[in-house]
Amino acid sequence: MPKDKTVFVCSSCGYESPKWMGKCPSCNEWNTFYEEKLVKSSGTKYEKKKEVVPMVLNELEGKEVVRTSTRIF
């Protein structure tokens, strides 16, 4: 089974690189790269698996969860 192909994308400017970089050469931001898997579509062409859609933090709704006490302070 062939290895999945991945590409690293800068979350600030969208620059793509085959390997992870600490600093984006396009926008000069540090630690903005995230890994995105590529899936093979028809033929030998690879496409991005998922598009990342940013959300405004004010639009997110919090959910009530039950917290477990660890007794660590």
PyMOL Python script that loads the backbone (N, CA, C, O; Angstrom):
from pymol import cmd

cmd.read_pdbstr("""\
ATOM      1  N   MET A   1       0.841  -1.171   0.000  1.00  0.00           N
ATOM      2  CA  MET A   1       0.000   0.000   0.000  1.00  0.00           C
ATOM      3  C   MET A   1       0.887   1.236   0.000  1.00  0.00           C
ATOM      4  O   MET A   1       1.799   1.344   0.820  1.00  0.00           O
ATOM      5  N   PRO A   2       0.625   2.184  -0.927  1.00  0.00           N
ATOM      6  CA  PRO A   2       1.470   3.373  -1.000  1.00  0.00           C
ATOM      7  C   PRO A   2       1.238   4.308   0.172  1.00  0.00           C
ATOM      8  O   PRO A   2       0.156   4.355   0.759  1.00  0.00           O
ATOM      9  N   LYS A   3       2.277   5.041   0.490  1.00  0.00           N
ATOM     10  CA  LYS A   3       2.212   6.009   1.588  1.00  0.00           C
ATOM     11  C   LYS A   3       1.359   7.203   1.172  1.00  0.00           C
ATOM     12  O   LYS A   3       1.431   7.665   0.033  1.00  0.00           O
ATOM     13  N   ASP A   4       0.548   7.699   2.116  1.00  0.00           N
ATOM     14  CA  ASP A   4      -0.263   8.883   1.848  1.00  0.00           C
ATOM     15  C   ASP A   4       0.643  10.086   1.649  1.00  0.00           C
ATOM     16  O   ASP A   4       1.641  10.245   2.352  1.00  0.00           O
ATOM     17  N   LYS A   5       0.293  10.930   0.690  1.00  0.00           N
ATOM     18  CA  LYS A   5       1.064  12.150   0.460  1.00  0.00           C
ATOM     19  C   LYS A   5       0.493  13.260   1.325  1.00  0.00           C
ATOM     20  O   LYS A   5      -0.714  13.344   1.547  1.00  0.00           O
ATOM     21  N   THR A   6       1.383  14.101   1.804  1.00  0.00           N
ATOM     22  CA  THR A   6       0.976  15.236   2.620  1.00  0.00           C
ATOM     23  C   THR A   6       1.645  16.497   2.112  1.00  0.00           C
ATOM     24  O   THR A   6       2.673  16.453   1.436  1.00  0.00           O
ATOM     25  N   VAL A   7       1.044  17.609   2.451  1.00  0.00           N
ATOM     26  CA  VAL A   7       1.620  18.914   2.141  1.00  0.00           C
ATOM     27  C   VAL A   7       1.444  19.763   3.391  1.00  0.00           C
ATOM     28  O   VAL A   7       0.469  19.599   4.125  1.00  0.00           O
ATOM     29  N   PHE A   8       2.375  20.662   3.635  1.00  0.00           N
ATOM     30  CA  PHE A   8       2.303  21.561   4.784  1.00  0.00           C
ATOM     31  C   PHE A   8       1.901  22.940   4.279  1.00  0.00           C
ATOM     32  O   PHE A   8       2.495  23.472   3.341  1.00  0.00           O
ATOM     33  N   VAL A   9       0.882  23.508   4.916  1.00  0.00           N
ATOM     34  CA  VAL A   9       0.296  24.768   4.469  1.00  0.00           C
ATOM     35  C   VAL A   9       0.420  25.806   5.575  1.00  0.00           C
ATOM     36  O   VAL A   9       0.182  25.508   6.745  1.00  0.00           O
ATOM     37  N   CYS A  10       0.791  27.016   5.204  1.00  0.00           N
ATOM     38  CA  CYS A  10       0.883  28.118   6.161  1.00  0.00           C
ATOM     39  C   CYS A  10      -0.528  28.631   6.439  1.00  0.00           C
ATOM     40  O   CYS A  10      -1.270  28.950   5.510  1.00  0.00           O
ATOM     41  N   SER A  11      -0.894  28.709   7.708  1.00  0.00           N
ATOM     42  CA  SER A  11      -2.233  29.168   8.059  1.00  0.00           C
ATOM     43  C   SER A  11      -2.386  30.679   7.911  1.00  0.00           C
ATOM     44  O   SER A  11      -3.508  31.184   7.932  1.00  0.00           O
ATOM     45  N   SER A  12      -1.294  31.404   7.763  1.00  0.00           N
ATOM     46  CA  SER A  12      -1.376  32.857   7.602  1.00  0.00           C
ATOM     47  C   SER A  12      -1.558  33.278   6.148  1.00  0.00           C
ATOM     48  O   SER A  12      -2.398  34.125   5.844  1.00  0.00           O
ATOM     49  N   CYS A  13      -0.768  32.685   5.247  1.00  0.00           N
ATOM     50  CA  CYS A  13      -0.803  33.145   3.856  1.00  0.00           C
ATOM     51  C   CYS A  13      -1.167  32.062   2.847  1.00  0.00           C
ATOM     52  O   CYS A  13      -1.439  32.379   1.689  1.00  0.00           O
ATOM     53  N   GLY A  14      -1.180  30.776   3.257  1.00  0.00           N
ATOM     54  CA  GLY A  14      -1.549  29.706   2.334  1.00  0.00           C
ATOM     55  C   GLY A  14      -0.389  29.097   1.568  1.00  0.00           C
ATOM     56  O   GLY A  14      -0.606  28.257   0.696  1.00  0.00           O
ATOM     57  N   TYR A  15       0.833  29.499   1.871  1.00  0.00           N
ATOM     58  CA  TYR A  15       2.015  28.949   1.213  1.00  0.00           C
ATOM     59  C   TYR A  15       2.085  27.439   1.453  1.00  0.00           C
ATOM     60  O   TYR A  15       1.863  26.993   2.578  1.00  0.00           O
ATOM     61  N   GLU A  16       2.387  26.645   0.424  1.00  0.00           N
ATOM     62  CA  GLU A  16       2.471  25.193   0.538  1.00  0.00           C
ATOM     63  C   GLU A  16       3.910  24.723   0.385  1.00  0.00           C
ATOM     64  O   GLU A  16       4.671  25.238  -0.436  1.00  0.00           O
ATOM     65  N   SER A  17       4.263  23.729   1.201  1.00  0.00           N
ATOM     66  CA  SER A  17       5.614  23.172   1.179  1.00  0.00           C
ATOM     67  C   SER A  17       5.518  21.658   1.354  1.00  0.00           C
ATOM     68  O   SER A  17       4.649  21.185   2.085  1.00  0.00           O
ATOM     69  N   PRO A  18       6.387  20.888   0.703  1.00  0.00           N
ATOM     70  CA  PRO A  18       6.350  19.441   0.892  1.00  0.00           C
ATOM     71  C   PRO A  18       6.879  19.005   2.256  1.00  0.00           C
ATOM     72  O   PRO A  18       6.619  17.882   2.688  1.00  0.00           O
ATOM     73  N   LYS A  19       7.617  19.878   2.936  1.00  0.00           N
ATOM     74  CA  LYS A  19       8.168  19.558   4.262  1.00  0.00           C
ATOM     75  C   LYS A  19       7.829  20.680   5.233  1.00  0.00           C
ATOM     76  O   LYS A  19       7.615  21.824   4.831  1.00  0.00           O
ATOM     77  N   TRP A  20       7.782  20.332   6.531  1.00  0.00           N
ATOM     78  CA  TRP A  20       7.472  21.322   7.554  1.00  0.00           C
ATOM     79  C   TRP A  20       8.604  22.325   7.667  1.00  0.00           C
ATOM     80  O   TRP A  20       9.776  21.962   7.570  1.00  0.00           O
ATOM     81  N   MET A  21       8.258  23.570   7.869  1.00  0.00           N
ATOM     82  CA  MET A  21       9.242  24.630   8.076  1.00  0.00           C
ATOM     83  C   MET A  21       8.858  25.383   9.342  1.00  0.00           C
ATOM     84  O   MET A  21       7.674  25.505   9.654  1.00  0.00           O
ATOM     85  N   GLY A  22       9.816  25.873  10.050  1.00  0.00           N
ATOM     86  CA  GLY A  22       9.528  26.656  11.241  1.00  0.00           C
ATOM     87  C   GLY A  22       9.048  28.049  10.899  1.00  0.00           C
ATOM     88  O   GLY A  22       8.160  28.582  11.564  1.00  0.00           O
ATOM     89  N   LYS A  23       9.628  28.648   9.863  1.00  0.00           N
ATOM     90  CA  LYS A  23       9.277  30.005   9.457  1.00  0.00           C
ATOM     91  C   LYS A  23       8.827  29.983   8.006  1.00  0.00           C
ATOM     92  O   LYS A  23       9.506  29.423   7.145  1.00  0.00           O
ATOM     93  N   CYS A  24       7.685  30.592   7.738  1.00  0.00           N
ATOM     94  CA  CYS A  24       7.159  30.646   6.380  1.00  0.00           C
ATOM     95  C   CYS A  24       8.010  31.601   5.536  1.00  0.00           C
ATOM     96  O   CYS A  24       8.195  32.754   5.924  1.00  0.00           O
ATOM     97  N   PRO A  25       8.534  31.143   4.382  1.00  0.00           N
ATOM     98  CA  PRO A  25       9.352  32.031   3.553  1.00  0.00           C
ATOM     99  C   PRO A  25       8.530  33.098   2.831  1.00  0.00           C
ATOM    100  O   PRO A  25       9.091  34.078   2.341  1.00  0.00           O
ATOM    101  N   SER A  26       7.225  32.922   2.759  1.00  0.00           N
ATOM    102  CA  SER A  26       6.378  33.874   2.060  1.00  0.00           C
ATOM    103  C   SER A  26       5.982  35.060   2.939  1.00  0.00           C
ATOM    104  O   SER A  26       6.130  36.212   2.531  1.00  0.00           O
ATOM    105  N   CYS A  27       5.471  34.777   4.164  1.00  0.00           N
ATOM    106  CA  CYS A  27       4.989  35.863   5.029  1.00  0.00           C
ATOM    107  C   CYS A  27       5.870  36.088   6.261  1.00  0.00           C
ATOM    108  O   CYS A  27       5.606  37.001   7.043  1.00  0.00           O
ATOM    109  N   ASN A  28       6.911  35.271   6.445  1.00  0.00           N
ATOM    110  CA  ASN A  28       7.867  35.382   7.553  1.00  0.00           C
ATOM    111  C   ASN A  28       7.258  35.171   8.932  1.00  0.00           C
ATOM    112  O   ASN A  28       7.812  35.648   9.922  1.00  0.00           O
ATOM    113  N   GLU A  29       6.124  34.463   9.023  1.00  0.00           N
ATOM    114  CA  GLU A  29       5.508  34.121  10.303  1.00  0.00           C
ATOM    115  C   GLU A  29       6.120  32.825  10.820  1.00  0.00           C
ATOM    116  O   GLU A  29       6.487  31.953  10.032  1.00  0.00           O
ATOM    117  N   TRP A  30       6.232  32.695  12.130  1.00  0.00           N
ATOM    118  CA  TRP A  30       6.787  31.499  12.749  1.00  0.00           C
ATOM    119  C   TRP A  30       5.681  30.540  13.171  1.00  0.00           C
ATOM    120  O   TRP A  30       4.611  30.970  13.602  1.00  0.00           O
ATOM    121  N   ASN A  31       5.945  29.211  13.044  1.00  0.00           N
ATOM    122  CA  ASN A  31       5.081  28.119  13.510  1.00  0.00           C
ATOM    123  C   ASN A  31       3.639  28.238  13.040  1.00  0.00           C
ATOM    124  O   ASN A  31       2.712  28.073  13.832  1.00  0.00           O
ATOM    125  N   THR A  32       3.445  28.524  11.754  1.00  0.00           N
ATOM    126  CA  THR A  32       2.094  28.634  11.211  1.00  0.00           C
ATOM    127  C   THR A  32       1.759  27.472  10.290  1.00  0.00           C
ATOM    128  O   THR A  32       0.661  27.444   9.733  1.00  0.00           O
ATOM    129  N   PHE A  33       2.659  26.513  10.107  1.00  0.00           N
ATOM    130  CA  PHE A  33       2.415  25.406   9.186  1.00  0.00           C
ATOM    131  C   PHE A  33       1.603  24.300   9.837  1.00  0.00           C
ATOM    132  O   PHE A  33       1.847  23.936  10.987  1.00  0.00           O
ATOM    133  N   TYR A  34       0.635  23.766   9.098  1.00  0.00           N
ATOM    134  CA  TYR A  34      -0.116  22.599   9.531  1.00  0.00           C
ATOM    135  C   TYR A  34      -0.095  21.567   8.402  1.00  0.00           C
ATOM    136  O   TYR A  34       0.028  21.916   7.228  1.00  0.00           O
ATOM    137  N   GLU A  35      -0.216  20.299   8.777  1.00  0.00           N
ATOM    138  CA  GLU A  35      -0.142  19.209   7.814  1.00  0.00           C
ATOM    139  C   GLU A  35      -1.520  18.948   7.219  1.00  0.00           C
ATOM    140  O   GLU A  35      -2.519  18.905   7.936  1.00  0.00           O
ATOM    141  N   GLU A  36      -1.563  18.775   5.898  1.00  0.00           N
ATOM    142  CA  GLU A  36      -2.807  18.471   5.217  1.00  0.00           C
ATOM    143  C   GLU A  36      -2.568  17.254   4.322  1.00  0.00           C
ATOM    144  O   GLU A  36      -1.635  17.249   3.518  1.00  0.00           O
ATOM    145  N   LYS A  37      -3.396  16.239   4.458  1.00  0.00           N
ATOM    146  CA  LYS A  37      -3.254  15.025   3.665  1.00  0.00           C
ATOM    147  C   LYS A  37      -3.851  15.234   2.283  1.00  0.00           C
ATOM    148  O   LYS A  37      -4.856  15.925   2.122  1.00  0.00           O
ATOM    149  N   LEU A  38      -3.221  14.630   1.295  1.00  0.00           N
ATOM    150  CA  LEU A  38      -3.713  14.677  -0.070  1.00  0.00           C
ATOM    151  C   LEU A  38      -4.298  13.312  -0.410  1.00  0.00           C
ATOM    152  O   LEU A  38      -3.729  12.286  -0.036  1.00  0.00           O
ATOM    153  N   VAL A  39      -5.418  13.286  -1.110  1.00  0.00           N
ATOM    154  CA  VAL A  39      -6.028  12.031  -1.533  1.00  0.00           C
ATOM    155  C   VAL A  39      -5.934  11.931  -3.038  1.00  0.00           C
ATOM    156  O   VAL A  39      -5.992  12.932  -3.752  1.00  0.00           O
ATOM    157  N   LYS A  40      -5.788  10.709  -3.507  1.00  0.00           N
ATOM    158  CA  LYS A  40      -5.642  10.476  -4.936  1.00  0.00           C
ATOM    159  C   LYS A  40      -7.021  10.424  -5.573  1.00  0.00           C
ATOM    160  O   LYS A  40      -7.865   9.621  -5.177  1.00  0.00           O
ATOM    161  N   SER A  41      -7.244  11.273  -6.547  1.00  0.00           N
ATOM    162  CA  SER A  41      -8.515  11.265  -7.264  1.00  0.00           C
ATOM    163  C   SER A  41      -8.313  10.506  -8.570  1.00  0.00           C
ATOM    164  O   SER A  41      -7.387   9.701  -8.670  1.00  0.00           O
ATOM    165  N   SER A  42      -9.128  10.734  -9.540  1.00  0.00           N
ATOM    166  CA  SER A  42      -9.028   9.998 -10.801  1.00  0.00           C
ATOM    167  C   SER A  42      -7.652  10.190 -11.444  1.00  0.00           C
ATOM    168  O   SER A  42      -7.124  11.301 -11.491  1.00  0.00           O
ATOM    169  N   GLY A  43      -7.095   9.110 -11.927  1.00  0.00           N
ATOM    170  CA  GLY A  43      -5.774   9.160 -12.542  1.00  0.00           C
ATOM    171  C   GLY A  43      -4.676   9.264 -11.504  1.00  0.00           C
ATOM    172  O   GLY A  43      -4.702   8.558 -10.496  1.00  0.00           O
ATOM    173  N   THR A  44      -3.709  10.143 -11.743  1.00  0.00           N
ATOM    174  CA  THR A  44      -2.590  10.304 -10.816  1.00  0.00           C
ATOM    175  C   THR A  44      -2.607  11.656 -10.125  1.00  0.00           C
ATOM    176  O   THR A  44      -1.633  12.027  -9.469  1.00  0.00           O
ATOM    177  N   LYS A  45      -3.694  12.394 -10.261  1.00  0.00           N
ATOM    178  CA  LYS A  45      -3.788  13.724  -9.659  1.00  0.00           C
ATOM    179  C   LYS A  45      -4.152  13.624  -8.183  1.00  0.00           C
ATOM    180  O   LYS A  45      -5.030  12.848  -7.805  1.00  0.00           O
ATOM    181  N   TYR A  46      -3.478  14.407  -7.356  1.00  0.00           N
ATOM    182  CA  TYR A  46      -3.763  14.448  -5.918  1.00  0.00           C
ATOM    183  C   TYR A  46      -4.525  15.727  -5.610  1.00  0.00           C
ATOM    184  O   TYR A  46      -4.262  16.778  -6.194  1.00  0.00           O
ATOM    185  N   GLU A  47      -5.470  15.622  -4.688  1.00  0.00           N
ATOM    186  CA  GLU A  47      -6.237  16.784  -4.259  1.00  0.00           C
ATOM    187  C   GLU A  47      -6.183  16.896  -2.752  1.00  0.00           C
ATOM    188  O   GLU A  47      -5.926  15.914  -2.056  1.00  0.00           O
ATOM    189  N   LYS A  48      -6.426  18.100  -2.245  1.00  0.00           N
ATOM    190  CA  LYS A  48      -6.473  18.292  -0.802  1.00  0.00           C
ATOM    191  C   LYS A  48      -7.680  17.566  -0.250  1.00  0.00           C
ATOM    192  O   LYS A  48      -8.753  17.568  -0.854  1.00  0.00           O
ATOM    193  N   LYS A  49      -7.497  16.947   0.898  1.00  0.00           N
ATOM    194  CA  LYS A  49      -8.557  16.155   1.495  1.00  0.00           C
ATOM    195  C   LYS A  49      -9.660  17.029   2.076  1.00  0.00           C
ATOM    196  O   LYS A  49     -10.840  16.715   1.925  1.00  0.00           O
ATOM    197  N   LYS A  50      -9.295  18.109   2.730  1.00  0.00           N
ATOM    198  CA  LYS A  50     -10.284  18.905   3.438  1.00  0.00           C
ATOM    199  C   LYS A  50      -9.873  20.367   3.416  1.00  0.00           C
ATOM    200  O   LYS A  50      -8.702  20.699   3.598  1.00  0.00           O
ATOM    201  N   GLU A  51     -10.831  21.221   3.194  1.00  0.00           N
ATOM    202  CA  GLU A  51     -10.576  22.654   3.269  1.00  0.00           C
ATOM    203  C   GLU A  51     -10.820  23.118   4.701  1.00  0.00           C
ATOM    204  O   GLU A  51     -11.802  22.721   5.327  1.00  0.00           O
ATOM    205  N   VAL A  52      -9.951  23.933   5.202  1.00  0.00           N
ATOM    206  CA  VAL A  52     -10.095  24.472   6.544  1.00  0.00           C
ATOM    207  C   VAL A  52     -10.822  25.805   6.449  1.00  0.00           C
ATOM    208  O   VAL A  52     -10.404  26.708   5.724  1.00  0.00           O
ATOM    209  N   VAL A  53     -11.913  25.914   7.192  1.00  0.00           N
ATOM    210  CA  VAL A  53     -12.691  27.144   7.179  1.00  0.00           C
ATOM    211  C   VAL A  53     -12.526  27.825   8.533  1.00  0.00           C
ATOM    212  O   VAL A  53     -12.951  27.276   9.550  1.00  0.00           O
ATOM    213  N   PRO A  54     -11.920  29.002   8.568  1.00  0.00           N
ATOM    214  CA  PRO A  54     -11.753  29.694   9.847  1.00  0.00           C
ATOM    215  C   PRO A  54     -13.096  30.193  10.370  1.00  0.00           C
ATOM    216  O   PRO A  54     -13.997  30.521   9.598  1.00  0.00           O
ATOM    217  N   MET A  55     -13.213  30.246  11.703  1.00  0.00           N
ATOM    218  CA  MET A  55     -14.431  30.731  12.341  1.00  0.00           C
ATOM    219  C   MET A  55     -14.092  31.880  13.273  1.00  0.00           C
ATOM    220  O   MET A  55     -13.011  31.915  13.862  1.00  0.00           O
ATOM    221  N   VAL A  56     -15.008  32.810  13.405  1.00  0.00           N
ATOM    222  CA  VAL A  56     -14.853  33.919  14.330  1.00  0.00           C
ATOM    223  C   VAL A  56     -15.132  33.390  15.735  1.00  0.00           C
ATOM    224  O   VAL A  56     -16.148  32.729  15.951  1.00  0.00           O
ATOM    225  N   LEU A  57     -14.256  33.669  16.686  1.00  0.00           N
ATOM    226  CA  LEU A  57     -14.408  33.150  18.034  1.00  0.00           C
ATOM    227  C   LEU A  57     -15.698  33.619  18.700  1.00  0.00           C
ATOM    228  O   LEU A  57     -16.267  32.886  19.509  1.00  0.00           O
ATOM    229  N   ASN A  58     -16.161  34.795  18.385  1.00  0.00           N
ATOM    230  CA  ASN A  58     -17.395  35.299  18.989  1.00  0.00           C
ATOM    231  C   ASN A  58     -18.623  34.525  18.536  1.00  0.00           C
ATOM    232  O   ASN A  58     -19.662  34.588  19.194  1.00  0.00           O
ATOM    233  N   GLU A  59     -18.532  33.793  17.423  1.00  0.00           N
ATOM    234  CA  GLU A  59     -19.657  33.040  16.902  1.00  0.00           C
ATOM    235  C   GLU A  59     -19.747  31.630  17.486  1.00  0.00           C
ATOM    236  O   GLU A  59     -20.755  30.951  17.288  1.00  0.00           O
ATOM    237  N   LEU A  60     -18.720  31.177  18.197  1.00  0.00           N
ATOM    238  CA  LEU A  60     -18.730  29.845  18.773  1.00  0.00           C
ATOM    239  C   LEU A  60     -19.570  29.824  20.038  1.00  0.00           C
ATOM    240  O   LEU A  60     -19.587  30.787  20.805  1.00  0.00           O
ATOM    241  N   GLU A  61     -20.267  28.712  20.247  1.00  0.00           N
ATOM    242  CA  GLU A  61     -21.067  28.551  21.442  1.00  0.00           C
ATOM    243  C   GLU A  61     -20.399  27.535  22.355  1.00  0.00           C
ATOM    244  O   GLU A  61     -19.980  26.468  21.907  1.00  0.00           O
ATOM    245  N   GLY A  62     -20.302  27.869  23.632  1.00  0.00           N
ATOM    246  CA  GLY A  62     -19.717  26.967  24.605  1.00  0.00           C
ATOM    247  C   GLY A  62     -20.699  25.869  24.990  1.00  0.00           C
ATOM    248  O   GLY A  62     -21.912  26.078  24.958  1.00  0.00           O
ATOM    249  N   LYS A  63     -20.184  24.712  25.351  1.00  0.00           N
ATOM    250  CA  LYS A  63     -21.022  23.598  25.772  1.00  0.00           C
ATOM    251  C   LYS A  63     -20.720  23.280  27.223  1.00  0.00           C
ATOM    252  O   LYS A  63     -19.570  23.354  27.657  1.00  0.00           O
ATOM    253  N   GLU A  64     -21.742  22.932  27.963  1.00  0.00           N
ATOM    254  CA  GLU A  64     -21.563  22.517  29.348  1.00  0.00           C
ATOM    255  C   GLU A  64     -21.032  21.090  29.373  1.00  0.00           C
ATOM    256  O   GLU A  64     -21.580  20.209  28.711  1.00  0.00           O
ATOM    257  N   VAL A  65     -19.971  20.862  30.132  1.00  0.00           N
ATOM    258  CA  VAL A  65     -19.392  19.530  30.268  1.00  0.00           C
ATOM    259  C   VAL A  65     -19.198  19.223  31.741  1.00  0.00           C
ATOM    260  O   VAL A  65     -19.050  20.127  32.563  1.00  0.00           O
ATOM    261  N   VAL A  66     -19.201  17.960  32.060  1.00  0.00           N
ATOM    262  CA  VAL A  66     -18.944  17.541  33.444  1.00  0.00           C
ATOM    263  C   VAL A  66     -17.439  17.422  33.607  1.00  0.00           C
ATOM    264  O   VAL A  66     -16.783  16.697  32.860  1.00  0.00           O
ATOM    265  N   ARG A  67     -16.897  18.128  34.575  1.00  0.00           N
ATOM    266  CA  ARG A  67     -15.458  18.099  34.816  1.00  0.00           C
ATOM    267  C   ARG A  67     -15.116  17.052  35.863  1.00  0.00           C
ATOM    268  O   ARG A  67     -15.869  16.833  36.812  1.00  0.00           O
ATOM    269  N   THR A  68     -13.981  16.418  35.681  1.00  0.00           N
ATOM    270  CA  THR A  68     -13.506  15.415  36.612  1.00  0.00           C
ATOM    271  C   THR A  68     -12.401  16.026  37.459  1.00  0.00           C
ATOM    272  O   THR A  68     -11.440  16.573  36.919  1.00  0.00           O
ATOM    273  N   SER A  69     -12.524  15.941  38.755  1.00  0.00           N
ATOM    274  CA  SER A  69     -11.515  16.481  39.632  1.00  0.00           C
ATOM    275  C   SER A  69     -10.316  15.539  39.691  1.00  0.00           C
ATOM    276  O   SER A  69     -10.471  14.344  39.944  1.00  0.00           O
ATOM    277  N   THR A  70      -9.136  16.074  39.460  1.00  0.00           N
ATOM    278  CA  THR A  70      -7.900  15.279  39.521  1.00  0.00           C
ATOM    279  C   THR A  70      -7.165  15.480  40.844  1.00  0.00           C
ATOM    280  O   THR A  70      -6.204  14.770  41.142  1.00  0.00           O
ATOM    281  N   ARG A  71      -7.620  16.446  41.630  1.00  0.00           N
ATOM    282  CA  ARG A  71      -7.005  16.791  42.917  1.00  0.00           C
ATOM    283  C   ARG A  71      -5.561  17.272  42.750  1.00  0.00           C
ATOM    284  O   ARG A  71      -4.771  17.204  43.692  1.00  0.00           O
ATOM    285  N   ILE A  72      -5.226  17.746  41.579  1.00  0.00           N
ATOM    286  CA  ILE A  72      -3.911  18.316  41.329  1.00  0.00           C
ATOM    287  C   ILE A  72      -4.084  19.824  41.273  1.00  0.00           C
ATOM    288  O   ILE A  72      -4.927  20.326  40.529  1.00  0.00           O
ATOM    289  N   PHE A  73      -3.299  20.544  42.045  1.00  0.00           N
ATOM    290  CA  PHE A  73      -3.449  21.989  42.112  1.00  0.00           C
ATOM    291  C   PHE A  73      -2.289  22.676  41.461  1.00  0.00           C
ATOM    292  O   PHE A  73      -2.242  23.906  41.422  1.00  0.00           O
TER     293      PHE A  73
END
""", "prot")
cmd.dss("prot")
cmd.show_as("cartoon", "prot")
cmd.util.cbc("prot")
cmd.orient("prot")
